């Protein structure tokens, strides 16, 4: 355990095999040439002399704030892509109930201060153009960006009306090296779509539910990863179906809107999404005349590369 106060980043851990501070390494096949060169040198020159460790001038003392700065002229743009009807060759059926989701999301994100636009029945090229255009806009006066996909899907893919494409082909436009006016700002993606064809049968718990259950700006003087500050909130975990009711909308979106409407301006985003997870997991179970589709469950999935807390 480290004792005392630390003022700055910890030094790189020493590589025990190589006997010195060789800097950071990747988890890949090791390069043995360095070890062999040390062995040869030891044989020729007698006992090995420990090399002096150079003093790095790359260390910086950083005092970060752990909340994203939301003090901008605008909260940001929210794009909703609502795909309901699909071309016959895709084999995908009509997504009845998705308009209910889109309407609820529009009101919800509008109330949080976003500038919200809904785009219905977008083909693959339309989706790419739309997201590329959004990434190319100037977001200097915006605190963040949000995008919501309502469509069919498979693991790692989302459907346009004419076929599927990789989700990363759409989100990559917003990487730090491509969308510089969103560097250091949260980029949020909410994805209501299947991620496979597996059903979650659920499992009976032993004890039931608890009684108290209720339904910086980037600093240009240092580098950050280009994949930083993204958040992906998926309606389900990899490999599984995502459920939608034709009359009431999808379990995930309706739960998301419910929690955001009640707590969107008080709770941090991960607290919000944890409550969404709970609501979907406990309040929903599929009902169908076909027993193969009845009594199934669902759990959403959050993948976060956020570097600070996000409060709307």
Backbone torsions as a table, in degrees:
resi	resn	phi	psi	omega
1	UNK	NA	137.9	177.3
2	UNK	-80.4	138.5	179.7
3	UNK	-118.0	156.0	179.2
4	UNK	86.2	179.1	-178.5
5	UNK	-90.2	144.6	176.0
6	UNK	-110.3	132.6	179.0
7	UNK	-121.3	76.9	-179.8
8	UNK	127.6	179.9	-176.8
9	UNK	-68.7	146.4	176.6
10	UNK	-70.3	148.9	177.3
11	UNK	-66.1	154.8	180.0
12	UNK	-61.0	140.6	179.5
13	UNK	-68.5	139.9	-178.7
14	UNK	-74.4	141.2	176.0
15	UNK	-80.2	110.8	-173.9
16	UNK	-64.7	-31.6	-178.9
17	UNK	-68.8	-33.6	-174.0
18	UNK	-100.3	-7.4	171.3
19	UNK	72.0	22.2	178.6
20	UNK	-167.2	173.7	179.3
21	UNK	-83.6	102.0	-177.3
22	UNK	-101.0	11.5	180.0
23	UNK	83.7	-178.5	-178.2
24	UNK	-75.7	150.4	-177.7
25	UNK	-132.0	158.7	176.7
26	UNK	-94.4	156.7	175.9
27	UNK	-82.1	75.1	-179.7
28	UNK	-136.7	-179.6	-179.2
29	UNK	-58.3	126.0	-175.6
30	UNK	-69.6	148.4	175.6
31	UNK	-91.4	112.6	-175.9
32	UNK	-85.3	-5.1	-173.7
33	UNK	-63.2	-35.9	-179.4
34	UNK	-64.5	-44.3	179.8
35	UNK	-62.6	-41.1	179.4
36	UNK	-64.9	-38.8	-179.4
37	UNK	-65.6	-36.2	177.3
38	UNK	-66.3	-39.7	-180.0
39	UNK	-62.8	-44.2	179.6
40	UNK	-64.1	-41.0	-178.7
41	UNK	-65.6	-37.3	-179.7
42	UNK	-66.1	-40.3	179.6
43	UNK	-62.9	-40.1	-175.2
44	UNK	-80.0	-38.7	-169.3
45	UNK	-107.9	8.0	179.9
46	UNK	83.7	-152.4	-176.4
47	UNK	-56.2	140.0	-177.2
48	UNK	-69.3	133.8	175.6
49	UNK	-92.8	130.1	178.8
50	UNK	-70.7	124.3	178.7
51	UNK	-69.2	150.0	176.7
52	UNK	-70.9	138.0	178.5
53	UNK	-86.7	117.3	-178.6
54	UNK	-66.2	144.7	176.9
55	UNK	-79.8	121.3	-177.1
56	UNK	-77.9	138.3	174.3
57	UNK	-102.7	15.6	-178.6
58	UNK	-93.7	-10.0	-177.6
59	UNK	-69.4	138.4	177.4
60	UNK	-127.7	142.3	173.7
61	UNK	-93.0	117.5	-176.4
62	UNK	-120.1	132.1	174.7
63	UNK	-112.9	85.4	-173.2
64	UNK	-77.5	153.2	165.7
65	UNK	-98.0	138.0	-172.1
66	UNK	-101.1	29.5	171.2
67	UNK	-130.3	136.8	174.3
68	UNK	-65.1	139.7	176.3
69	UNK	-73.0	117.4	178.6
70	UNK	-107.2	7.9	-177.2
71	UNK	-85.2	69.6	177.9
72	UNK	-122.1	168.2	178.4
73	UNK	-60.4	-36.7	-179.7
74	UNK	-128.9	150.5	172.1
75	UNK	-67.6	-45.3	178.1
76	UNK	143.3	-179.4	-178.4
77	UNK	-94.2	143.2	173.3
78	UNK	-125.9	119.7	179.3
79	UNK	-105.7	127.7	176.7
80	UNK	-113.3	117.0	175.3
81	UNK	-101.5	111.7	-172.3
82	UNK	-113.1	95.9	-179.0
83	UNK	-97.7	115.2	-176.2
84	UNK	-110.9	-41.0	-175.8
85	UNK	-112.8	139.2	-174.1
86	UNK	-130.1	149.4	-179.7
87	UNK	-67.8	151.0	-172.7
88	UNK	-57.5	-37.3	-174.5
89	UNK	-67.8	-15.4	178.5
90	UNK	-75.8	-23.4	-176.2
91	UNK	74.7	8.9	-177.9
92	UNK	-95.0	135.6	-179.1
93	UNK	-84.1	170.2	178.3
94	UNK	-66.0	137.4	-177.1
95	UNK	-96.6	72.9	179.2
96	UNK	-62.6	137.3	-178.5
97	UNK	100.1	-13.9	-177.3
98	UNK	-69.0	-28.7	177.7
99	UNK	-65.7	-32.0	175.6
100	UNK	-63.2	-42.9	177.3
101	UNK	-62.6	-47.9	-177.1
102	UNK	-60.9	-41.9	179.5
103	UNK	-65.3	-42.7	179.4
104	UNK	-65.4	-41.0	178.8
105	UNK	-65.0	-40.0	179.3
106	UNK	-57.8	-50.0	-179.0
107	UNK	-65.1	-40.8	-176.4
108	UNK	-64.7	-51.4	-177.8
109	UNK	-73.2	-27.2	173.8
110	UNK	-63.2	-42.0	-179.2
111	UNK	-67.6	-23.7	176.4
112	UNK	-81.3	-6.8	177.2
113	UNK	104.3	1.8	179.6
114	UNK	-74.1	152.7	167.6
115	UNK	-89.6	109.9	-168.8
116	UNK	-107.2	134.0	175.0
117	UNK	-132.0	133.8	177.5
118	UNK	-105.2	133.4	177.2
119	UNK	-122.5	115.7	-175.7
120	UNK	-93.2	143.4	171.2
121	UNK	48.0	67.9	-178.9
122	UNK	-98.2	131.2	174.1
123	UNK	-77.2	174.8	-176.6
124	UNK	-59.2	-46.2	-179.6
125	UNK	-64.9	-37.3	178.5
126	UNK	-62.7	-41.7	-179.4
127	UNK	-63.9	-43.9	178.8
128	UNK	-63.2	-46.0	-179.6
129	UNK	-62.6	-40.9	-178.3
130	UNK	-63.1	-46.4	-179.1
131	UNK	-72.6	-36.5	177.3
132	UNK	-63.2	-43.1	179.1
133	UNK	-63.2	-41.0	179.5
134	UNK	-64.8	-40.8	-179.9
135	UNK	-67.8	-30.3	-178.7
136	UNK	-79.3	-11.4	179.3
137	UNK	-70.6	163.4	177.9
138	UNK	-87.3	114.3	-178.9
139	UNK	-106.3	21.6	-176.7
140	UNK	-59.5	-32.8	-178.1
141	UNK	-97.2	14.9	-179.7
142	UNK	-115.1	147.9	-177.9
143	UNK	-85.2	-28.2	-176.8
144	UNK	-163.2	-173.8	178.7
145	UNK	-143.5	143.6	178.1
146	UNK	-135.8	144.8	176.8
147	UNK	-141.1	138.2	-177.5
148	UNK	-127.1	126.3	176.6
149	UNK	-105.6	125.1	174.0
150	UNK	-118.9	104.3	-173.9
151	UNK	-167.0	-179.2	167.3
152	UNK	-76.8	161.9	178.8
153	UNK	-165.1	172.2	169.9
154	UNK	-137.0	174.7	-177.0
155	UNK	-58.7	119.7	179.0
156	UNK	80.5	0.5	-175.4
157	UNK	-131.4	153.7	175.2
158	UNK	-132.0	148.1	-177.6
159	UNK	-94.8	132.2	159.0
160	UNK	-86.1	177.0	-178.3
161	UNK	-66.4	-17.4	-176.8
162	UNK	-113.0	8.3	180.0
163	UNK	146.4	178.2	-175.1
164	UNK	-103.2	157.5	176.0
165	UNK	-142.7	163.0	-178.4
166	UNK	-72.5	138.2	179.1
167	UNK	-60.7	-37.0	-178.5
168	UNK	-65.3	-22.9	176.4
169	UNK	-66.6	-20.8	179.7
170	UNK	-97.7	-36.5	-176.7
171	UNK	-81.5	-22.1	-176.4
172	UNK	-64.6	-21.3	178.0
173	UNK	-61.0	-20.6	-173.2
174	UNK	-103.2	7.5	175.6
175	UNK	-59.5	156.7	-176.4
176	UNK	-59.8	-29.2	179.9
177	UNK	-85.4	-2.3	-178.9
178	UNK	-118.3	-31.2	179.4
179	UNK	-123.8	86.2	-169.8
180	UNK	-73.1	-24.5	-178.6
181	UNK	-79.7	-2.7	172.9
182	UNK	-112.5	11.4	177.3
183	UNK	-61.3	131.1	179.2
184	UNK	77.6	4.1	180.0
185	UNK	-113.5	149.6	-178.2
186	UNK	-69.2	136.3	177.4
187	UNK	-121.0	110.1	-169.1
188	UNK	-108.1	129.8	178.0
189	UNK	-126.1	122.5	178.3
190	UNK	-111.4	126.5	-169.8
191	UNK	-126.3	105.6	174.7
192	UNK	-96.9	100.0	-178.6
193	UNK	-169.3	155.6	174.4
194	UNK	-67.1	154.9	176.3
195	UNK	-126.4	19.6	-178.8
196	UNK	159.2	-165.5	-175.7
197	UNK	-127.0	23.5	179.2
198	UNK	-94.1	140.1	175.1
199	UNK	-93.7	146.4	172.3
200	UNK	-100.6	107.3	-178.0
201	UNK	-74.8	-14.3	-177.6
202	UNK	76.4	173.1	178.6
203	UNK	-145.4	137.0	-179.6
204	UNK	-72.6	127.9	178.1
205	UNK	-82.3	161.4	-178.6
206	UNK	-81.0	-27.0	-167.2
207	UNK	-123.8	6.9	178.7
208	UNK	67.3	-166.9	-175.6
209	UNK	-91.7	152.8	177.9
210	UNK	-69.3	153.6	-176.2
211	UNK	-69.4	-26.8	-174.8
212	UNK	-92.2	19.4	-177.7
213	UNK	-69.5	133.9	172.8
214	UNK	-128.6	123.7	174.5
215	UNK	-60.9	NA	NA
216	UNK	NA	96.5	170.2
217	UNK	-12.4	142.3	177.0
218	UNK	-69.7	139.0	176.5
219	UNK	-86.9	115.7	-175.4
220	UNK	-68.3	-4.1	-177.0
221	UNK	-88.5	-3.7	176.7
222	UNK	-143.2	162.2	-175.0
223	UNK	-94.9	149.7	171.8
224	UNK	-129.4	156.8	179.0
225	UNK	-62.4	144.2	-178.9
226	UNK	-67.9	-20.6	179.9
227	UNK	-93.8	5.4	-177.9
228	UNK	-73.6	158.5	171.7
229	UNK	70.2	23.4	172.0
230	UNK	-99.5	149.6	169.1
231	UNK	-136.7	130.6	177.3
232	UNK	-117.1	117.4	176.8
233	UNK	-109.6	105.1	-178.8
234	UNK	-93.9	147.8	179.7
235	UNK	-70.7	-19.7	-178.6
236	UNK	-151.7	170.0	-179.4
237	UNK	-84.4	162.7	-178.2
238	UNK	-56.5	135.5	175.5
239	UNK	94.6	-8.0	-171.3
240	UNK	-111.7	158.2	171.9
241	UNK	-67.6	156.4	171.4
242	UNK	-121.0	131.8	-170.8
243	UNK	-95.7	145.5	178.7
244	UNK	-143.5	134.1	176.4
245	UNK	-95.6	126.1	-176.3
246	UNK	-58.5	-27.0	-178.6
247	UNK	-95.4	-31.9	-173.1
248	UNK	-111.6	-10.4	-178.9
249	UNK	98.8	-174.4	-175.0
250	UNK	-82.4	150.4	-180.0
251	UNK	-59.2	-45.2	-175.7
252	UNK	-66.2	-49.9	-176.1
253	UNK	-65.9	-42.2	-179.9
254	UNK	-65.1	-36.8	176.4
255	UNK	-68.5	-43.0	178.5
256	UNK	-58.5	-46.9	-179.1
257	UNK	-65.7	-37.9	179.2
258	UNK	-62.1	-46.7	-178.9
259	UNK	-69.7	-41.1	179.1
260	UNK	-64.5	-39.1	179.2
261	UNK	-64.7	-36.4	-177.3
262	UNK	-85.3	-35.4	-170.3
263	UNK	-133.7	8.4	-172.1
264	UNK	-59.4	-26.0	-177.4
265	UNK	-105.2	5.0	178.9
266	UNK	-115.5	-39.2	-173.2
267	UNK	-94.7	156.0	174.3
268	UNK	-74.7	155.5	-170.7
269	UNK	-59.2	-38.3	179.9
270	UNK	-70.9	-31.9	172.9
271	UNK	-65.1	-41.6	178.1
272	UNK	-59.9	-49.6	-175.6
273	UNK	-71.6	-27.6	174.2
274	UNK	-66.2	-39.3	177.0
275	UNK	-68.7	-34.2	174.8
276	UNK	-63.0	-45.2	176.9
277	UNK	-54.3	-45.8	-177.9
278	UNK	-64.5	-43.9	-178.0
279	UNK	-63.2	-44.9	179.3
280	UNK	-64.1	-41.9	-175.5
281	UNK	-67.9	-33.6	-172.1
282	UNK	-105.1	-28.5	-173.0
283	UNK	-94.4	-8.4	-172.3
284	UNK	-125.3	143.6	173.2
285	UNK	-157.1	134.2	-174.8
286	UNK	-68.4	147.1	175.9
287	UNK	-127.8	127.8	-178.6
288	UNK	-154.9	149.0	174.9
289	UNK	-68.3	-23.9	177.1
290	UNK	-87.9	114.9	-176.6
291	UNK	-59.4	-21.5	178.3
292	UNK	-66.1	-24.1	-176.1
293	UNK	-111.3	6.4	-174.6
294	UNK	-100.2	151.0	176.5
295	UNK	59.9	39.8	177.1
296	UNK	-100.0	156.4	-176.4
297	UNK	-119.3	176.2	-179.6
298	UNK	-155.7	145.1	174.0
299	UNK	-134.4	125.2	176.4
300	UNK	-68.0	173.1	-174.6
301	UNK	-142.7	129.2	-179.5
302	UNK	-113.3	128.4	174.6
303	UNK	-119.4	114.1	-172.9
304	UNK	-118.3	130.2	167.9
305	UNK	-116.1	20.8	176.8
306	UNK	-65.9	146.6	-178.2
307	UNK	-110.1	-3.7	179.3
308	UNK	-144.2	172.3	174.8
309	UNK	-79.6	143.5	-178.4
310	UNK	-118.5	117.0	174.0
311	UNK	-119.4	126.6	178.1
312	UNK	-76.2	NA	NA
